[in-house]
Structures are given as structure tokens and as C-alpha cells.
Amino acid sequence: MKKIVIVTDSTADLPLEFVKENNIKVMPLTVTYNNKSYKDCVDLTTEQLLTFLNEGDDLPKTSQVNPKEFYDAYEDILKDEESVILSIHLSSQLSGTFQSANIAKDMLGSDRIYIIDSKSVSFGTGLLIIKALELIKSGIEINEIVNYLTHLADKVKVAFAVDNLEYLRKGGRLSGTQAALGKLLNIKPIIHMEEGKLFVYDKVRGIKKAIARLYEYVDEKNIDVEQPVAVGTIAYKDEIESFASFLRERYGFKKVYTSKVGTVVATYSGEGVIGVYFISK
């Protein structure tokens, strides 16, 4: 039986211990700030990124994993003739990382590389990886796993409540006037994934109402209690615990994963972000 090796990228926001326990190969995106480049989660932490966000009006820039980096990683894994690669990456609508992975596959000309577009971001990708590990441990063949995950990717739901509009303004997603008005009215946007892209789902006044709106979002999107679920944040530790308790008590989840929101989402949200990741029926 072939040995399936999972490859992903740093935007999946997987805890380091989880990565090590499951021998996952994580490909770091590059973050550039003040003409200096950093490898995400290698020589740049979320805390360091937050200091960059508060220094000036220019946001750090993120860039995809390039094909050469994928080529080298894939080639090394494939030296073991019993290994096949399951490479799961953030939405192709948000980054060229998925395309880079496919270019590397074509360069190698190998039929032992399978690449999946998660159509998601942050721990939304992580949910597919968790599911992939479950299927691998069950002894399911790689083709069946790929077909299942490709179908499941369309059902992954991700939504964030954002407390501070300043970073959305810096990133060009809000005008100065919109950000100023939003701050004046204490508006908090709910941002979610749809068909691999980020959209504003709703706007509410106050962070408490925004978090309550996330609870409603879970109900509206018909959560599948048989699938993994997670919540994530940078700063809202108590709120995350309350959210996890809500998911356990309302839906019966025994395990709710918690994620530290990484640099890609944090670039546009700052530390005042709280998110939920789940799979719909």
C-alpha cells in the first residue's frame, strides 16, 4: 500500500504540534515588508506581523509559493518510491499557490502527485487536511480520497468578524470615507468565503453583536455535525472558548479545534478577528 504524504501551505494555520505529529509538509508563503522578505511561519510570526501593521500605512505584501519550491519539495518526497503526494492548498481565487503546485507537478511528470484546491483560506483548508488524515488512517485509496475531498471543498464554510476597519482600509478593501463612517457607527463586518472568494456577508454594530451574528451564520449554513469544526482568533481568547462551548452544547461536537489566525488573514484584519470554520450538509 502506498504511503500518502500531505503537503499544504502556511495559510492553513495548522498548529505546529499537529504538523509534526502527522508529518505534514508545510510550504511557506512569502511576506514582504519594507523591502525585506520573510518566510511565513518560519522567520515571521503573527505577532511580528502585527507590529508591521501598526507601523505605517503600507501593509505587508504576501506572495505565493513558487513552482521551484514545490518542485524541490515534491522531488524529495518522491525519492521514496512508495510515497504519493496529496497537496492541499488555499483557494486558487486568492493566490497563485495552487497553480504553482500544478506547474511543479507538470515539470516532474509524476502520476504520484494529487493537488486539491481547498476553495478556502486559513483553517478552512485545515478542515480538509483533518478529513484527509481520517481517510488515510481508514485505509481508503488515494483516488477515492481525492474525489471525496474535491467534493467536500465546495461545502467548507469560513466566516470572520472583524473588529478594526483600519486594516481593510489600508488593504484597499474599504475607502477612507467608508472606514471612518464605519468606525463612527461602530460597524463590524462579517466576511465569508463563497466559491473561493471573500465577500462581506453582513454588517452589524459592535463586536458582541458581530460574534452573535457568527453564531447565526452557523445555523443558516446548515452545519454538518459529522464533520470537523474549528474556531480561530488572535486576540479574542475568552470569546473563542465561549464559541467552542456553543458548538459543543448546541450541536454535540466532542472535539472543536482552535486555530490561531495566521498572517494572511491578519494582514487585512489585525488582531481583532474571530472566525468559525465548518462543513455544511
N, C-alpha and C positions, 0 to 999 in steps of 0.2 A: 504493500500500500504506500502511495506517495505521501511525503511529508509536506504539509501545506504551511507555508511561511507567510504571515501577514505583513504587508508593508502599508504604511499610511503617511500622512504628513503632519506637521506640528500643529496645524489648525484644529485637529481633532480634540485637543485639550485633554488627552488621556493622562491620568496620574502616573508619575514616574514608576512607582512601585508596580502598578498594573502592567505597564510596558515591559518591565523586567521579568515579572512573573510569567508572562505569556510570550516572551521572546519576539516582541513586535519590533519591526524596523521602522523608525520614525524619521522621515525626511524633513529637515527644517527649511521653512521659507526664509527669505532674507528680509530684514528690516533695515532701512537706510534712514539715517538722521544726521543732519549737519555734515553731509558728505562722508559719513562713516557707516560701514555696513556691519550688521550683526546677524548671526545665525539664531533664529528663533528657538528658544528653549535650550540653546547650547551656551551662547555667551550673552544672551539677553533674557531677563526675567520680566514678568508682567509689572513688577514693582519698578524696575528700571524704566520700562516704557512709560509708566505713569509720570515719572519725573520729566521725561521728554515732552509729554503732552502739556504740562503746565509751564514750560519754559518760554514758549512764544506762540506765534500764530501759525507757524508751519508744522503740519503734522508729519510724523514719520511715514515713510512710504514702504509698503510691503511688495515683494516681488516673488514670483513663482519659483518652485524648484525647477532647475533647468534640466534638459534632456541628458546631458553628460553625467550629472549627479545620479539620475535614475539608472543610466546605463551601467555605471560603476557598481551601484548597489545591487542591481539585478544580476549582473555578471558574477559577482561574488557569491550570491546565494545559489546560483545555478551550477556552481562548481560541484556541488553535491548533486549527483545525477538522480537522487531520489526526491529532490525538492521541487515543488511547484510554488509559484508566487501568486498570492491573492492581494492585489494592490487596491486599496480603497481610499478615495480622496474627496476633498471638498468640492462643492458644486463647480462644474465647468463654466457656469454663468458668472462666477465670481473671480475665478483665477484660471491661468493657463497651466496649472499644475497637472491636471488630468490629461491635457494634450501633451505635455512634456513626457508623461509616463508612457503614453501611446507611441510617441516618437522613439523613445528608448526601446520599447518592445519591437518596433519595426526594424530598428538598427541591429538588434540582436537576432531577429528572425526566429525567435523561440516560440514553440507552442505550449510552453510551460508557464506562461505569464497571463494572468487574467486580471483585467483592470475594470473597476466599478466606479462610476460617477455617483457619489452619495446624494447629489442634488441638495446638499445640506451644508451646514457650517458648524464649527465648534463641536459640542458633544452630540449633535445630531449625527455626525459621521461616526462618533464613538459608539452610538447605539448599534449601528450596523456591524461594527467590529465586535462588540459584545455578542451579537447574534451569530456572527461568523464563527466565533470561538465555540459557542454552544454546538453548532452544526458540525464543526470539525471533531469535537470530542465525541459526538454521536456516531462518528464513522461514515458520515454522508460523503459521497463522491463530489469532487470539485465542480463538475458541470452542474450538478443539482444545486450546490451552494450558490454558485454564480447566478443561476436563474432565479433562485429564491430571493437573494439579496437585491438583484436588479428590480424585481417586482416590489420588494419591501421599501426600497428607496423612495418610491412615489408616495408612501404613506407616513414617512417621517415628518413630524411637526416640530418646529422650533419657534419660540416666541420670546422676546425680551422686553422688559420695561426699562426705559432709560430715564434716569433722574436729571442729568445735566445736558442741556441742549447745546452747550458751547462747543462740544467736540463735533457734533453734527454740523454746526456752522463752519468750523474750521475745515471739515472734510468736504464742504461744498454741498452737503445734502439739505441744508437749510440756508436761507438768506439771512443777512444780519437783522433785517426787519422781523422775519419770522421768529428767529431765535430770541430777540428782545421782547417781542409780544408774548411768546411762549413763556419766557421767564417771568414776565409781569403777571401773567394769568396762572402761573404755576402749572403749566401744561406738561404732561408726561406722555410721550408717545409709546405705543405698543408696536414693536416691529416684529414681523414674522416672515418665514420662508414660504414661498409659493412658486412651484415649478422651477426651483433652483435659484430664485432671485429674492431679494429683500424688499419688502413693502411695508408701509405704515398700515397697520390693521385697525388701530383706533387711537384716540387721544382722550386722556382723562385729566382731571385736576388733582394733583397731589400724588405722592409716591404710594401712600397706603391704598388709595383707590386704584392705582395702576397695578399693584400687586393683586388686589382683589379681582381686577379685570383679567389677569392671567389665570386665576382660578376658573373663571367663567370660560375662558378660551379652551381650557382642557375639556370642559363639559361640551362645549359647542363642536369640538372637533372629534368627538366620539372615541375617546381613548381605548386602546386595546389592552386590557389588563393582563393578557397572556404574554405581553412583550416587555422588554426592559424600559425603564423610565429614569429620568435624571433631572436634577435642578442644578443651576450654576450661578455663581456670583463672583465679585471681587470683594466688595465691602459689606454686603448685607448678610452677615453670618447668622444672626438670630432669625431673620426673615426666611432664610433658606431652610433652617431647621423646622420652622412653622410650616413651610410649603411641603417639605418632606413628610411631616406628620399628617398634613391634609391628604396627601396622596395615599398614604398608608391607611388612614381611617376611612376615607370615602370610597376607595377602590379596592382595598385589601392587599396592596403591594407589601410584600415582606421585605424586599430589597429596593431601596431608592438610592441610586448612585448620586453622588455630589461631585460637581466639577468646578474647578477654578477657571473662570473665563480667561482665555488667553489673549495674546497680543493683537490678533486680527480684529476681534470684536471690540476689545478695549480701545483700539485706536480711534474708533468712532463713538464710543460710549463713555470713556473714562471709567472710574472705579464704581460709579453709581449705577450699576446694571444688575438685573436679576432675570434669570431665564429659566425656561422649562423645555424639556426635550422628551418627546414620546412618540409612539406609533399609533396611528388611528386604525380603526377596523376597516 
